[in-house]
Amino acid sequence: MNGLMLTLASSDPLSHVLDHDLHWLTDNLQVTKHVLMLFLSAFVCIAIFPMIAKKIAGGVPGGRAASLFEVVLLYIRDEMVKPFLGDDTQKFLPLIWTFFFVILFCNLLGLIPGSATATGNISVTAGLAVISLVTYHFVGVQRNGLIPYLKANLLVGPAYLWPLMIPIEIGGHIIKPCALAIRLFANMVGGHIMLAVILGFAGIISAENMLTGSVITVVSVLSSVMLTFLELLVAFIQAYIFAFLTTVFLSLALHPEH
């Protein structure tokens, strides 16, 4: 019985990153579990932040939750975005905030038993990375002009090195969004796979040897609890890294000469 429970438990962390169609929802739109969680994350943002914005704008005390969100919002603005974007901070701040909180809520919702980690799907993280890519290149061209922007990003170094540098620079611009997508995807998947491996290993040992299995079970459960807290930290860190790198790429696009 103990082994059966742990075997069932071991399948749950991995199910957070395995996508499947939700036929009970609709057969026509083919909404998957990850798509549903992505929409849910967006809905949480839409539901929470207008209320927080009204309280901040009106100077009304908002309680601990609103104060916590306000601290995070102001930290992102003052410590992450403003040092890189300067006078353009207010223009791009809503985008950076949106990236951070949508990714954060996707990561946190994936820790709830029975849910799914939308950011554990490479299609989701690639979509976010493409939005970032299109945005910073678009504003770069808009600010600097197409020809100057291409010259600043491709024609690096003396003219005799251009045949070598142009492919390298093009490869760099391709690697940037790939790094955004793969880093977020890999970190979200890795933690759930590790939980599944630890609990699955305990289940196998328990089924074969009750005494040894009991010891392994205790160690595995404690390890899983600590790993879950680590995943909670990773959820914040990965959301921050994605938003931070997008800010850096925006800064480089707006000021390619730097």
C-alpha angles and dihedrals in degrees: 000000000000091000091048092053092050092046089054090046092050091058093055100068091049092048087063090071099034111093125212139164119271100223091173088064101047140329095201103056094036093219110191129208092255092050090051092051091047090053090046091053090051090047091053089053092048092048098045109038102054088057092048091047091053092050093048093046092047095045091236117152107250104191129244097307094051091045091051092051090047091053091051093046093050093045091054090048099045103031104031113023106030097054090057104032102031110176090012092061097102092048096057101025095094089055093050092046090050093050092049099048099038090052092043094051091046089053095046095044087054090064092062112099111253094019129098138238106240091190088058086074114087090211090060096047091043089052091052090047092051090052088052092046095050092045099053094042091047094051090043092056091041093053101039105023126251100271097043090046093051091046092050093049102038110024097067122160128358119341095252089062095051095095087058100036099047095064090043092051092046089050090051092054090051093047094053097069091036089057091049092051100041096044093054094041095047096048093049094047095042097061095050092047090051091052091049092050094049095048093040091052090051091050093053093048092047092052092053102039121019097196096044090039092057092056092045090048093056092047092046095049092049090048090049092051091051091045090051090055088049089052088052089057092045090053090062095040095052093048089050094048093051092049092043095051091047088054091051092048090049090052092050091048094049093046106027091163089070 
